């Protein structure tokens, strides 16, 4: 005899997210989490990650002085960290501007049309990319500190760190660019909401 699962999924509307407004609540209840492993951004990041890793390994094998190459990597990491801080500021400012363009009436209409979860997905993408960028900054700083330590070179650790760090750097950059697409989709949502409000106003008259 088959048993049915009585655990119904929550209604992902404004009321639900008002009570569940933490990062992991948004992360669990939106599809944005899939971007990190199943998206165009992740696919491009993986391909570029492997290309850069191969180039880096070849450079390590061809160079006569590994110390010089490692110093170059440290200088590059300094530029990366500076750029990522600027990118993080752009993401935070972008989210503030996007949220500022929404008004209460528009959000209520979207919620009534069962579209709040989709709207949150667009907004949460800024939050998500910001967190990924912050993680990338920390990874870059940790890598820089490790390079400062005069320890025996280990190929396994080098490849693992390089794979992880390069992926996150590329993913952060590509995802930040893709946020422009999120802004455009939000514009389309606002246009649809405006049309709905106009039709409702005409009906009332």
Number of C-alpha atoms within 10 A of each C-alpha: 3 4 5 6 6 6 6 6 6 8 11 18 18 19 11 11 17 9 9 14 10 10 12 11 12 21 17 10 16 18 15 21 18 11 17 19 12 11 13 14 19 21 15 14 24 19 12 16 21 15 11 16 17 13 11 16 15 11 13 15 11 10 12 10 10 14 12 11 15 15 14 12 16 20 12 13 17 15 11 17 21 12 14 21 14 11 18 21 13 15 21 14 12 16 19 13 11 16 10 9 11 12 9 8 12 18 17 15 16 22 18 12 12 15 17 20 20 18 17 18 20 21 20 20 25 27 18 21 25 23 15 19 25 18 16 24 23 14 19 23 17 13 18 20 11 12 16 12 8 7 8 6 10 8 10 9 10 12 15 10 16 19 16 13 20 21 22 24 23 19 26 27 17 17 25 20 12 16 19 12 13 18 17 11 14 19 14 12 17 17 12 14 19 15 12 16 15 11 11 11 10 9 8 6 5
